[in-house]
């Protein structure tokens, strides 16, 4: 199975990638000559991880009949100071909001995402340290 996208230069340091039927604009910050017209490509790696695991967790919890009011996923990454700067570790915080949430079931859903279903998590874990935690707010 192959995957592909097409990316088009929009001028200066701005590019537009068609991801399925969705345009994704990337750019560099003004401080290095960009226009800040889009997301940083490297930060999109964090968003990709959050989106991938988030979809898994939501689907798994729905199958487990676990209802929650909200889920906020925060991904923090450690990067080298070298050029090119690369991520060396990522930490994911899952903040669930709701009442009567079962930590054991939430943990099971997150574990299944990381260990079995989320391809982004699996790829990243092959070259950097991954960790996660769960927080519950009412």
N, CA, C and O atoms as a GROMACS GRO file, in nm:
protein
  552
    1UNK      N    1   0.084  -0.118   0.000
    1UNK     CA    2   0.000   0.000   0.000
    1UNK      C    3   0.089   0.124   0.000
    1UNK      O    4   0.182   0.134   0.080
    2UNK      N    5   0.062   0.216  -0.088
    2UNK     CA    6   0.138   0.339  -0.097
    2UNK      C    7   0.053   0.456  -0.051
    2UNK      O    8  -0.070   0.454  -0.062
    3UNK      N    9   0.121   0.557  -0.001
    3UNK     CA   10   0.054   0.682   0.034
    3UNK      C   11   0.128   0.794  -0.038
    3UNK      O   12   0.249   0.787  -0.057
    4UNK      N   13   0.055   0.896  -0.077
    4UNK     CA   14   0.118   1.008  -0.147
    4UNK      C   15   0.037   1.135  -0.124
    4UNK      O   16  -0.085   1.132  -0.106
    5UNK      N   17   0.109   1.246  -0.126
    5UNK     CA   18   0.045   1.377  -0.127
    5UNK      C   19   0.116   1.460  -0.232
    5UNK      O   20   0.225   1.425  -0.277
    6UNK      N   21   0.053   1.571  -0.271
    6UNK     CA   22   0.117   1.663  -0.363
    6UNK      C   23   0.126   1.798  -0.294
    6UNK      O   24   0.029   1.847  -0.236
    7UNK      N   25   0.244   1.858  -0.300
    7UNK     CA   26   0.269   1.987  -0.235
    7UNK      C   27   0.311   2.089  -0.340
    7UNK      O   28   0.394   2.061  -0.426
    8UNK      N   29   0.251   2.207  -0.331
    8UNK     CA   30   0.276   2.313  -0.429
    8UNK      C   31   0.331   2.437  -0.359
    8UNK      O   32   0.279   2.481  -0.256
    9UNK      N   33   0.437   2.491  -0.415
    9UNK     CA   34   0.497   2.614  -0.365
    9UNK      C   35   0.403   2.730  -0.392
    9UNK      O   36   0.354   2.746  -0.504
   10UNK      N   37   0.377   2.811  -0.291
   10UNK     CA   38   0.287   2.925  -0.302
   10UNK      C   39   0.362   3.058  -0.297
   10UNK      O   40   0.301   3.164  -0.291
   11UNK      N   41   0.493   3.052  -0.300
   11UNK     CA   42   0.574   3.172  -0.293
   11UNK      C   43   0.646   3.182  -0.160
   11UNK      O   44   0.601   3.130  -0.058
   12UNK      N   45   0.760   3.251  -0.163
   12UNK     CA   46   0.841   3.268  -0.044
   12UNK      C   47   0.867   3.131   0.019
   12UNK      O   48   0.921   3.044  -0.048
   13UNK      N   49   0.830   3.109   0.144
   13UNK     CA   50   0.851   2.980   0.211
   13UNK      C   51   0.718   2.908   0.239
   13UNK      O   52   0.714   2.818   0.323
   14UNK      N   53   0.614   2.947   0.171
   14UNK     CA   54   0.480   2.891   0.192
   14UNK      C   55   0.453   2.779   0.091
   14UNK      O   56   0.479   2.793  -0.029
   15UNK      N   57   0.399   2.669   0.143
   15UNK     CA   58   0.362   2.555   0.058
   15UNK      C   59   0.220   2.510   0.095
   15UNK      O   60   0.176   2.527   0.209
   16UNK      N   61   0.151   2.452  -0.001
   16UNK     CA   62   0.018   2.396   0.025
   16UNK      C   63   0.019   2.250  -0.017
   16UNK      O   64   0.049   2.216  -0.132
   17UNK      N   65  -0.014   2.164   0.077
   17UNK     CA   66  -0.023   2.021   0.050
   17UNK      C   67  -0.169   1.980   0.046
   17UNK      O   68  -0.248   2.022   0.130
   18UNK      N   69  -0.204   1.900  -0.051
   18UNK     CA   70  -0.339   1.843  -0.054
   18UNK      C   71  -0.332   1.708   0.016
   18UNK      O   72  -0.269   1.613  -0.031
   19UNK      N   73  -0.398   1.703   0.130
   19UNK     CA   74  -0.404   1.581   0.210
   19UNK      C   75  -0.546   1.529   0.195
   19UNK      O   76  -0.639   1.577   0.261
   20UNK      N   77  -0.563   1.432   0.107
   20UNK     CA   78  -0.698   1.394   0.067
   20UNK      C   79  -0.759   1.514  -0.006
   20UNK      O   80  -0.700   1.567  -0.100
   21UNK      N   81  -0.875   1.555   0.039
   21UNK     CA   82  -0.941   1.672  -0.019
   21UNK      C   83  -0.920   1.798   0.063
   21UNK      O   84  -0.991   1.896   0.047
   22UNK      N   85  -0.821   1.795   0.153
   22UNK     CA   86  -0.801   1.904   0.248
   22UNK      C   87  -0.668   1.975   0.225
   22UNK      O   88  -0.562   1.911   0.230
   23UNK      N   89  -0.672   2.105   0.200
   23UNK     CA   90  -0.545   2.178   0.186
   23UNK      C   91  -0.482   2.204   0.323
   23UNK      O   92  -0.550   2.245   0.417
   24UNK      N   93  -0.353   2.179   0.333
   24UNK     CA   94  -0.278   2.206   0.455
   24UNK      C   95  -0.163   2.300   0.416
   24UNK      O   96  -0.078   2.266   0.334
   25UNK      N   97  -0.164   2.419   0.476
   25UNK     CA   98  -0.062   2.519   0.444
   25UNK      C   99   0.049   2.512   0.548
   25UNK      O  100   0.024   2.509   0.669
   26UNK      N  101   0.173   2.510   0.499
   26UNK     CA  102   0.289   2.515   0.586
   26UNK      C  103   0.372   2.638   0.550
   26UNK      O  104   0.375   2.680   0.435
   27UNK      N  105   0.437   2.693   0.649
   27UNK     CA  106   0.520   2.811   0.629
   27UNK      C  107   0.622   2.817   0.742
   27UNK      O  108   0.615   2.741   0.839
   28UNK      N  109   0.714   2.907   0.728
   28UNK     CA  110   0.815   2.930   0.831
   28UNK      C  111   0.781   3.057   0.906
   28UNK      O  112   0.708   3.142   0.855
   29UNK      N  113   0.833   3.071   1.029
   29UNK     CA  114   0.808   3.193   1.105
   29UNK      C  115   0.874   3.314   1.039
   29UNK      O  116   0.971   3.302   0.964
   30UNK      N  117   0.821   3.430   1.069
   30UNK     CA  118   0.874   3.556   1.017
   30UNK      C  119   1.021   3.572   1.054
   30UNK      O  120   1.100   3.626   0.976
   31UNK      N  121   1.058   3.524   1.173
   31UNK     CA  122   1.196   3.540   1.222
   31UNK      C  123   1.301   3.475   1.132
   31UNK      O  124   1.418   3.512   1.139
   32UNK      N  125   1.261   3.379   1.048
   32UNK     CA  126   1.358   3.317   0.958
   32UNK      C  127   1.322   3.341   0.811
   32UNK      O  128   1.375   3.274   0.722
   33UNK      N  129   1.234   3.436   0.786
   33UNK     CA  130   1.204   3.474   0.647
   33UNK      C  131   1.070   3.429   0.593
   33UNK      O  132   1.035   3.461   0.479
   34UNK      N  133   0.994   3.355   0.674
   34UNK     CA  134   0.862   3.314   0.629
   34UNK      C  135   0.759   3.423   0.656
   34UNK      O  136   0.793   3.533   0.699
   35UNK      N  137   0.635   3.389   0.630
   35UNK     CA  138   0.525   3.482   0.654
   35UNK      C  139   0.432   3.435   0.765
   35UNK      O  140   0.334   3.501   0.797
   36UNK      N  141   0.463   3.321   0.823
   36UNK     CA  142   0.379   3.260   0.927
   36UNK      C  143   0.236   3.242   0.877
   36UNK      O  144   0.140   3.262   0.951
   37UNK      N  145   0.225   3.202   0.750
   37UNK     CA  146   0.094   3.185   0.686
   37UNK      C  147   0.036   3.045   0.707
   37UNK      O  148  -0.076   3.017   0.664
   38UNK      N  149   0.112   2.959   0.774
   38UNK     CA  150   0.064   2.824   0.796
   38UNK      C  151   0.141   2.759   0.910
   38UNK      O  152   0.227   2.821   0.973
   39UNK      N  153   0.108   2.636   0.933
   39UNK     CA  154   0.168   2.560   1.043
   39UNK      C  155   0.313   2.524   1.010
   39UNK      O  156   0.352   2.513   0.893
   40UNK      N  157   0.392   2.506   1.115
   40UNK     CA  158   0.528   2.456   1.102
   40UNK      C  159   0.520   2.308   1.063
   40UNK      O  160   0.447   2.232   1.127
   41UNK      N  161   0.594   2.266   0.962
   41UNK     CA  162   0.590   2.124   0.925
   41UNK      C  163   0.625   2.031   1.042
   41UNK      O  164   0.562   1.926   1.059
   42UNK      N  165   0.724   2.070   1.121
   42UNK     CA  166   0.763   1.982   1.233
   42UNK      C  167   0.656   1.977   1.341
   42UNK      O  168   0.633   1.872   1.400
   43UNK      N  169   0.589   2.090   1.367
   43UNK     CA  170   0.481   2.088   1.466
   43UNK      C  171   0.362   2.006   1.417
   43UNK      O  172   0.286   1.952   1.497
   44UNK      N  173   0.347   1.996   1.285
   44UNK     CA  174   0.241   1.910   1.232
   44UNK      C  175   0.264   1.764   1.269
   44UNK      O  176   0.169   1.685   1.273
   45UNK      N  177   0.389   1.728   1.297
   45UNK     CA  178   0.416   1.592   1.344
   45UNK      C  179   0.345   1.568   1.478
   45UNK      O  180   0.294   1.459   1.503
   46UNK      N  181   0.343   1.670   1.563
   46UNK     CA  182   0.276   1.659   1.693
   46UNK      C  183   0.125   1.649   1.673
   46UNK      O  184   0.057   1.569   1.737
   47UNK      N  185   0.073   1.733   1.582
   47UNK     CA  186  -0.071   1.731   1.554
   47UNK      C  187  -0.112   1.597   1.493
   47UNK      O  188  -0.221   1.546   1.521
   48UNK      N  189  -0.026   1.541   1.410
   48UNK     CA  190  -0.055   1.411   1.349
   48UNK      C  191  -0.067   1.302   1.456
   48UNK      O  192  -0.157   1.219   1.451
   49UNK      N  193   0.024   1.305   1.550
   49UNK     CA  194   0.019   1.208   1.660
   49UNK      C  195  -0.107   1.226   1.743
   49UNK      O  196  -0.176   1.129   1.775
   50UNK      N  197  -0.138   1.350   1.780
   50UNK     CA  198  -0.258   1.377   1.861
   50UNK      C  199  -0.385   1.333   1.788
   50UNK      O  200  -0.474   1.272   1.847
   51UNK      N  201  -0.392   1.364   1.660
   51UNK     CA  202  -0.510   1.326   1.582
   51UNK      C  203  -0.525   1.176   1.568
   51UNK      O  204  -0.635   1.123   1.580
   52UNK      N  205  -0.414   1.107   1.543
   52UNK     CA  206  -0.418   0.962   1.525
   52UNK      C  207  -0.462   0.891   1.653
   52UNK      O  208  -0.555   0.811   1.651
   53UNK      N  209  -0.396   0.922   1.763
   53UNK     CA  210  -0.431   0.854   1.888
   53UNK      C  211  -0.568   0.899   1.937
   53UNK      O  212  -0.642   0.820   1.997
   54UNK      N  213  -0.603   1.024   1.911
   54UNK     CA  214  -0.734   1.073   1.953
   54UNK      C  215  -0.849   0.998   1.886
   54UNK      O  216  -0.947   0.963   1.950
   55UNK      N  217  -0.834   0.974   1.756
   55UNK     CA  218  -0.937   0.897   1.683
   55UNK      C  219  -0.949   0.758   1.743
   55UNK      O  220  -1.060   0.710   1.768
   56UNK      N  221  -0.834   0.693   1.765
   56UNK     CA  222  -0.836   0.558   1.823
   56UNK      C  223  -0.906   0.557   1.958
   56UNK      O  224  -0.996   0.477   1.982
   57UNK      N  225  -0.862   0.646   2.047
   57UNK     CA  226  -0.915   0.649   2.184
   57UNK      C  227  -1.065   0.674   2.183
   57UNK      O  228  -1.140   0.607   2.255
   58UNK      N  229  -1.110   0.769   2.102
   58UNK     CA  230  -1.254   0.798   2.095
   58UNK      C  231  -1.332   0.677   2.046
   58UNK      O  232  -1.438   0.646   2.100
   59UNK      N  233  -1.280   0.609   1.943
   59UNK     CA  234  -1.350   0.491   1.890
   59UNK      C  235  -1.352   0.377   1.991
   59UNK      O  236  -1.455   0.312   2.010
   60UNK      N  237  -1.239   0.353   2.056
   60UNK     CA  238  -1.232   0.244   2.155
   60UNK      C  239  -1.325   0.271   2.272
   60UNK      O  240  -1.397   0.181   2.316
   61UNK      N  241  -1.324   0.394   2.323
   61UNK     CA  242  -1.412   0.426   2.436
   61UNK      C  243  -1.559   0.419   2.398
   61UNK      O  244  -1.642   0.383   2.481
   62UNK      N  245  -1.592   0.451   2.274
   62UNK     CA  246  -1.731   0.438   2.228
   62UNK      C  247  -1.772   0.290   2.231
   62UNK      O  248  -1.882   0.256   2.274
   63UNK      N  249  -1.682   0.203   2.184
   63UNK     CA  250  -1.710   0.060   2.186
   63UNK      C  251  -1.721   0.007   2.328
   63UNK      O  252  -1.796  -0.088   2.355
   64UNK      N  253  -1.644   0.068   2.422
   64UNK     CA  254  -1.650   0.028   2.563
   64UNK      C  255  -1.768   0.094   2.635
   64UNK      O  256  -1.791   0.070   2.753
   65UNK      N  257  -1.842   0.175   2.563
   65UNK     CA  258  -1.958   0.249   2.618
   65UNK      C  259  -1.917   0.344   2.730
   65UNK      O  260  -1.990   0.363   2.828
   66UNK      N  261  -1.798   0.402   2.714
   66UNK     CA  262  -1.749   0.501   2.810
   66UNK      C  263  -1.780   0.639   2.753
   66UNK      O  264  -1.732   0.675   2.645
   67UNK      N  265  -1.859   0.713   2.825
   67UNK     CA  266  -1.896   0.847   2.781
   67UNK      C  267  -1.811   0.949   2.856
   67UNK      O  268  -1.790   0.939   2.976
   68UNK      N  269  -1.762   1.048   2.782
   68UNK     CA  270  -1.687   1.158   2.842
   68UNK      C  271  -1.736   1.287   2.778
   68UNK      O  272  -1.790   1.287   2.668
   69UNK      N  273  -1.718   1.396   2.849
   69UNK     CA  274  -1.765   1.526   2.800
   69UNK      C  275  -1.666   1.593   2.706
   69UNK      O  276  -1.706   1.664   2.614
   70UNK      N  277  -1.539   1.572   2.730
   70UNK     CA  278  -1.437   1.636   2.647
   70UNK      C  279  -1.307   1.558   2.660
   70UNK      O  280  -1.283   1.488   2.758
   71UNK      N  281  -1.223   1.572   2.558
   71UNK     CA  282  -1.091   1.513   2.559
   71UNK      C  283  -0.995   1.613   2.497
   71UNK      O  284  -1.012   1.655   2.383
   72UNK      N  285  -0.894   1.650   2.572
   72UNK     CA  286  -0.791   1.740   2.522
   72UNK      C  287  -0.660   1.662   2.523
   72UNK      O  288  -0.620   1.606   2.625
   73UNK      N  289  -0.594   1.659   2.408
   73UNK     CA  290  -0.469   1.586   2.395
   73UNK      C  291  -0.358   1.688   2.374
   73UNK      O  292  -0.360   1.766   2.280
   74UNK      N  293  -0.261   1.685   2.464
   74UNK     CA  294  -0.147   1.775   2.456
   74UNK      C  295  -0.022   1.693   2.427
   74UNK      O  296   0.008   1.597   2.499
   75UNK      N  297   0.049   1.730   2.321
   75UNK     CA  298   0.172   1.660   2.286
   75UNK      C  299   0.287   1.758   2.304
   75UNK      O  300   0.290   1.865   2.244
   76UNK      N  301   0.383   1.719   2.387
   76UNK     CA  302   0.503   1.798   2.409
   76UNK      C  303   0.621   1.719   2.356
   76UNK      O  304   0.628   1.597   2.370
   77UNK      N  305   0.715   1.791   2.293
   77UNK     CA  306   0.830   1.723   2.235
   77UNK      C  307   0.960   1.789   2.279
   77UNK      O  308   0.968   1.912   2.291
   78UNK      N  309   1.060   1.707   2.302
   78UNK     CA  310   1.196   1.755   2.327
   78UNK      C  311   1.270   1.751   2.194
   78UNK      O  312   1.262   1.653   2.120
   79UNK      N  313   1.342   1.860   2.166
   79UNK     CA  314   1.417   1.866   2.040
   79UNK      C  315   1.562   1.901   2.066
   79UNK      O  316   1.594   1.966   2.166
   80UNK      N  317   1.648   1.859   1.976
   80UNK     CA  318   1.789   1.892   1.986
   80UNK      C  319   1.811   2.038   1.950
   80UNK      O  320   1.726   2.101   1.887
   81UNK      N  321   1.924   2.092   1.991
   81UNK     CA  322   1.961   2.230   1.956
   81UNK      C  323   2.035   2.234   1.822
   81UNK      O  324   2.053   2.341   1.764
   82UNK      N  325   2.077   2.118   1.773
   82UNK     CA  326   2.155   2.110   1.650
   82UNK      C  327   2.072   2.151   1.528
   82UNK      O  328   1.950   2.165   1.536
   83UNK      N  329   2.141   2.170   1.418
   83UNK     CA  330   2.074   2.190   1.289
   83UNK      C  331   2.109   2.070   1.204
   83UNK      O  332   2.227   2.046   1.180
   84UNK      N  333   2.013   1.994   1.156
   84UNK     CA  334   1.872   2.018   1.180
   84UNK      C  335   1.830   1.975   1.322
   84UNK      O  336   1.882   1.877   1.376
   85UNK      N  337   1.738   2.047   1.380
   85UNK     CA  338   1.683   2.012   1.510
   85UNK      C  339   1.584   1.897   1.490
   85UNK      O  340   1.495   1.904   1.404
   86UNK      N  341   1.600   1.791   1.570
   86UNK     CA  342   1.510   1.677   1.559
   86UNK      C  343   1.449   1.646   1.695
   86UNK      O  344   1.508   1.674   1.800
   87UNK      N  345   1.331   1.590   1.692
   87UNK     CA  346   1.266   1.549   1.815
   87UNK      C  347   1.335   1.425   1.870
   87UNK      O  348   1.371   1.334   1.794
   88UNK      N  349   1.354   1.421   2.001
   88UNK     CA  350   1.416   1.305   2.066
   88UNK      C  351   1.319   1.234   2.160
   88UNK      O  352   1.340   1.118   2.196
   89UNK      N  353   1.212   1.304   2.200
   89UNK     CA  354   1.112   1.244   2.290
   89UNK      C  355   0.980   1.317   2.273
   89UNK      O  356   0.978   1.436   2.242
   90UNK      N  357   0.870   1.245   2.294
   90UNK     CA  358   0.736   1.305   2.293
   90UNK      C  359   0.660   1.253   2.413
   90UNK      O  360   0.667   1.135   2.448
   91UNK      N  361   0.585   1.343   2.476
   91UNK     CA  362   0.501   1.307   2.590
   91UNK      C  363   0.360   1.354   2.559
   91UNK      O  364   0.337   1.470   2.523
   92UNK      N  365   0.265   1.263   2.575
   92UNK     CA  366   0.124   1.292   2.546
   92UNK      C  367   0.046   1.295   2.676
   92UNK      O  368   0.056   1.203   2.758
   93UNK      N  369  -0.031   1.402   2.696
   93UNK     CA  370  -0.121   1.410   2.810
   93UNK      C  371  -0.264   1.406   2.757
   93UNK      O  372  -0.304   1.490   2.676
   94UNK      N  373  -0.339   1.309   2.804
   94UNK     CA  374  -0.481   1.295   2.770
   94UNK      C  375  -0.560   1.352   2.888
   94UNK      O  376  -0.557   1.294   2.996
   95UNK      N  377  -0.630   1.461   2.868
   95UNK     CA  378  -0.712   1.519   2.973
   95UNK      C  379  -0.858   1.493   2.939
   95UNK      O  380  -0.914   1.553   2.847
   96UNK      N  381  -0.919   1.403   3.016
   96UNK     CA  382  -1.059   1.370   2.997
   96UNK      C  383  -1.143   1.454   3.092
   96UNK      O  384  -1.105   1.476   3.207
   97UNK      N  385  -1.257   1.499   3.044
   97UNK     CA  386  -1.350   1.572   3.129
   97UNK      C  387  -1.481   1.494   3.133
   97UNK      O  388  -1.531   1.446   3.030
   98UNK      N  389  -1.536   1.482   3.253
   98UNK     CA  390  -1.660   1.411   3.270
   98UNK      C  391  -1.673   1.360   3.412
   98UNK      O  392  -1.580   1.373   3.492
   99UNK      N  393  -1.786   1.301   3.442
   99UNK     CA  394  -1.807   1.248   3.577
   99UNK      C  395  -1.812   1.096   3.571
   99UNK      O  396  -1.858   1.037   3.473
  100UNK      N  397  -1.764   1.034   3.679
  100UNK     CA  398  -1.767   0.889   3.690
  100UNK      C  399  -1.678   0.816   3.591
  100UNK      O  400  -1.706   0.702   3.556
  101UNK      N  401  -1.572   0.880   3.544
  101UNK     CA  402  -1.484   0.815   3.447
  101UNK      C  403  -1.396   0.710   3.515
  101UNK      O  404  -1.342   0.732   3.623
  102UNK      N  405  -1.384   0.596   3.449
  102UNK     CA  406  -1.309   0.482   3.499
  102UNK      C  407  -1.166   0.487   3.444
  102UNK      O  408  -1.144   0.463   3.325
  103UNK      N  409  -1.069   0.518   3.530
  103UNK     CA  410  -0.930   0.532   3.488
  103UNK      C  411  -0.878   0.404   3.421
  103UNK      O  412  -0.799   0.410   3.327
  104UNK      N  413  -0.923   0.289   3.469
  104UNK     CA  414  -0.878   0.162   3.413
  104UNK      C  415  -0.920   0.150   3.266
  104UNK      O  416  -0.841   0.105   3.182
  105UNK      N  417  -1.043   0.188   3.235
  105UNK     CA  418  -1.091   0.181   3.097
  105UNK      C  419  -1.024   0.286   3.010
  105UNK      O  420  -0.991   0.259   2.894
  106UNK      N  421  -1.003   0.406   3.064
  106UNK     CA  422  -0.935   0.510   2.988
  106UNK      C  423  -0.793   0.465   2.955
  106UNK      O  424  -0.746   0.482   2.842
  107UNK      N  425  -0.726   0.407   3.053
  107UNK     CA  426  -0.589   0.358   3.033
  107UNK      C  427  -0.584   0.248   2.928
  107UNK      O  428  -0.493   0.244   2.846
  108UNK      N  429  -0.681   0.159   2.932
  108UNK     CA  430  -0.686   0.049   2.835
  108UNK      C  431  -0.701   0.104   2.694
  108UNK      O  432  -0.637   0.055   2.601
  109UNK      N  433  -0.785   0.205   2.676
  109UNK     CA  434  -0.806   0.265   2.545
  109UNK      C  435  -0.677   0.330   2.494
  109UNK      O  436  -0.641   0.315   2.377
  110UNK      N  437  -0.610   0.402   2.580
  110UNK     CA  438  -0.485   0.468   2.542
  110UNK      C  439  -0.377   0.364   2.510
  110UNK      O  440  -0.305   0.378   2.412
  111UNK      N  441  -0.367   0.260   2.592
  111UNK     CA  442  -0.268   0.155   2.566
  111UNK      C  443  -0.294   0.086   2.432
  111UNK      O  444  -0.200   0.061   2.356
  112UNK      N  445  -0.420   0.057   2.404
  112UNK     CA  446  -0.453  -0.006   2.275
  112UNK      C  447  -0.416   0.084   2.159
  112UNK      O  448  -0.366   0.036   2.057
  113UNK      N  449  -0.440   0.213   2.173
  113UNK     CA  450  -0.403   0.306   2.067
  113UNK      C  451  -0.252   0.300   2.042
  113UNK      O  452  -0.209   0.284   1.928
  114UNK      N  453  -0.174   0.313   2.147
  114UNK     CA  454  -0.029   0.318   2.132
  114UNK      C  455   0.031   0.184   2.091
  114UNK      O  456   0.124   0.180   2.011
  115UNK      N  457  -0.021   0.075   2.146
  115UNK     CA  458   0.040  -0.056   2.123
  115UNK      C  459  -0.011  -0.128   1.999
  115UNK      O  460   0.057  -0.215   1.945
  116UNK      N  461  -0.132  -0.092   1.952
  116UNK     CA  462  -0.193  -0.171   1.846
  116UNK      C  463  -0.242  -0.092   1.726
  116UNK      O  464  -0.225  -0.136   1.613
  117UNK      N  465  -0.304   0.025   1.747
  117UNK     CA  466  -0.377   0.088   1.638
  117UNK      C  467  -0.314   0.213   1.576
  117UNK      O  468  -0.325   0.230   1.454
  118UNK      N  469  -0.250   0.298   1.651
  118UNK     CA  470  -0.202   0.426   1.598
  118UNK      C  471  -0.070   0.410   1.524
  118UNK      O  472   0.035   0.392   1.586
  119UNK      N  473  -0.076   0.416   1.393
  119UNK     CA  474   0.045   0.402   1.312
  119UNK      C  475   0.144   0.514   1.334
  119UNK      O  476   0.265   0.492   1.326
  120UNK      N  477   0.096   0.634   1.363
  120UNK     CA  478   0.187   0.746   1.388
  120UNK      C  479   0.267   0.720   1.515
  120UNK      O  480   0.388   0.740   1.518
  121UNK      N  481   0.199   0.677   1.620
  121UNK     CA  482   0.267   0.645   1.746
  121UNK      C  483   0.370   0.535   1.725
  121UNK      O  484   0.482   0.545   1.776
  122UNK      N  485   0.334   0.432   1.652
  122UNK     CA  486   0.426   0.320   1.626
  122UNK      C  487   0.550   0.368   1.550
  122UNK      O  488   0.662   0.328   1.582
  123UNK      N  489   0.530   0.454   1.450
  123UNK     CA  490   0.644   0.505   1.374
  123UNK      C  491   0.736   0.587   1.462
  123UNK      O  492   0.857   0.566   1.463
  124UNK      N  493   0.678   0.680   1.536
  124UNK     CA  494   0.759   0.767   1.621
  124UNK      C  495   0.834   0.687   1.728
  124UNK      O  496   0.949   0.716   1.758
  125UNK      N  497   0.767   0.587   1.784
  125UNK     CA  498   0.830   0.506   1.889
  125UNK      C  499   0.952   0.430   1.838
  125UNK      O  500   1.035   0.385   1.917
  126UNK      N  501   0.962   0.414   1.707
  126UNK     CA  502   1.077   0.341   1.652
  126UNK      C  503   1.204   0.426   1.652
  126UNK      O  504   1.313   0.373   1.635
  127UNK      N  505   1.190   0.560   1.670
  127UNK     CA  506   1.311   0.642   1.669
  127UNK      C  507   1.319   0.748   1.778
  127UNK      O  508   1.416   0.823   1.784
  128UNK      N  509   1.218   0.754   1.865
  128UNK     CA  510   1.227   0.846   1.978
  128UNK      C  511   1.151   0.790   2.097
  128UNK      O  512   1.069   0.700   2.084
  129UNK      N  513   1.179   0.847   2.214
  129UNK     CA  514   1.116   0.801   2.337
  129UNK      C  515   0.973   0.857   2.344
  129UNK      O  516   0.951   0.976   2.324
  130UNK      N  517   0.879   0.768   2.373
  130UNK     CA  518   0.737   0.807   2.384
  130UNK      C  519   0.689   0.779   2.526
  130UNK      O  520   0.722   0.676   2.585
  131UNK      N  521   0.609   0.871   2.580
  131UNK     CA  522   0.545   0.849   2.710
  131UNK      C  523   0.408   0.915   2.708
  131UNK      O  524   0.380   1.001   2.624
  132UNK      N  525   0.324   0.873   2.802
  132UNK     CA  526   0.191   0.934   2.810
  132UNK      C  527   0.138   0.928   2.951
  132UNK      O  528   0.185   0.851   3.034
  133UNK      N  529   0.039   1.013   2.976
  133UNK     CA  530  -0.031   1.014   3.106
  133UNK      C  531  -0.176   1.053   3.082
  133UNK      O  532  -0.212   1.110   2.980
  134UNK      N  533  -0.258   1.019   3.180
  134UNK     CA  534  -0.400   1.052   3.176
  134UNK      C  535  -0.435   1.142   3.295
  134UNK      O  536  -0.395   1.116   3.408
  135UNK      N  537  -0.511   1.246   3.265
  135UNK     CA  538  -0.566   1.331   3.371
  135UNK      C  539  -0.717   1.331   3.356
  135UNK      O  540  -0.771   1.326   3.245
  136UNK      N  541  -0.785   1.336   3.470
  136UNK     CA  542  -0.932   1.340   3.468
  136UNK      C  543  -0.977   1.466   3.540
  136UNK      O  544  -0.936   1.493   3.653
  137UNK      N  545  -1.061   1.543   3.474
  137UNK     CA  546  -1.121   1.661   3.534
  137UNK      C  547  -1.272   1.646   3.531
  137UNK      O  548  -1.328   1.593   3.435
  138UNK      N  549  -1.337   1.694   3.636
  138UNK     CA  550  -1.483   1.683   3.635
  138UNK      C  551  -1.547   1.809   3.584
  138UNK      O  552  -1.669   1.818   3.577
   0.00000   0.00000   0.00000
